């Protein structure tokens, strides 16, 4: 992955993906004990950063090429919206236990949804590959795809321009397979080398943090059981992990309760709706300040698609 | 009020007030039956557009001038934050029945809060004038102040640049005393005369709509009893009404239930946290489409400061 590839992706998605704002609040600064800068990707088209990578990938294909994707939801919505924008077919393979809202949104965006049994051990990779071959569709992986990583990296290009010049240090990124983290890491290494990506995961699903510690790709024991469904993945990506090993700082992990509390703070202090998996980086900034250095921290609030009941649960903690 | 005064205000608040994004969602377009463009002022500093007018006014005063304001909450937070930014004293007179969060926020932003009994008939105007005189503070009115109106008008300048060139027709604005509506109306008359402001109020508190119909300022029977506390005012402003009479289209009004539903849609489809009074314009776009003309409508989502219980109540309707 190169900065040039990310700049090319930025050109492909320009005018369709939103340049999301970087928000601040003195109340968040007080909790974190330092200045907190929050890049608000729930405000992105389809409610998460995934639209960037999806549109980057779909628009890199020859005109008219239909696509297929497997996803717990945000990548699904991103690919569905990108395909609709480009006027091509989209088939999405989703776990049957994904939030109802994500499944409904994906269908409403014009995609055909195929459900599979995640807990029962069905392999979305196998299903995706079979349908792609059968119907002649191009498979767009959620993170192990250079065009997807380049698209997510546009978050880093924007951050480099949006953050005040005196901000350095940690950039906390909600991390599943590592597409967003690795893309931002490459963009920042080129534009703002004083900023360093650190992946944030749910406790018990911290495969990237443990892999970074070990220097090799290690998997999770489970692939369900967290409310942070958007970022629960089996093992770091083949393409993303070498990038993170080279450029990222150590990982952080947060509990479900901390993710819920960060969701509540994002609503209360920034007026942004986040989902649990999209709030783990903010949770780390607020509740693990002892593991962060410097007088400022940057956070990617990565997505906001969850059921109302989950948001209500988060608000009940205030 | 002149476009030049609004441009001067834009210069005074530049770099401190945020240029808030204009958001869209195909799901909202479907409900409204036309394209919907939403200017998201809950993402403004202090969670509402009021920071614009407050900073415009405070920064127009001689350096070091302390200020006082009376407000149901959002103007209070705006003035408190603006005064803190300028390093001057702020005293805020607030109704004792304002949302607890707004009172707490105003204090946390460094202002001194004086509570009064709104339902019991105490006059905030009398209290504000007395304290201002006694302590030598400059009174910043929530809407009947040229510098405040000019500050709110910067929303209109931004809209003129942000909206696609083919968008014309109604711009629905949440309306209390008329500061935001009149400021935007002046800005748009100068920059995009094909766009027309229409004020939106709660049913039963539609003093501006009735005044526009009558051609003269008419008051409301009550000044409490709506969940849209932010925009319940006794009578259209002396400065704002003549502007609206000249430039605005007819008013619209929505029920509390419609405002709550619009709050829920703003969270679900835009990931923005709105308060009831800040969501009435979106409610009108979604639920009174028969009273709007054209293939597009623009909405100001004006603020997002409410207690968690109110947000939970809105979410329960989804």
Interface residues (C-beta under 8 A of the other chain):
Chain A: X18 X20 X21 X23 X26 X27 X40 X42 X43 X47 X101 X105 X108 X109 X264 X267 X268 X270 X271 X272 X273 X274 X304 X308 X311 X312 X315 X316 X318
Chain B: X18 X20 X21 X23 X26 X27 X40 X42 X43 X47 X101 X105 X108 X109 X264 X267 X268 X270 X271 X272 X273 X274 X304 X308 X311 X312 X315 X316 X318
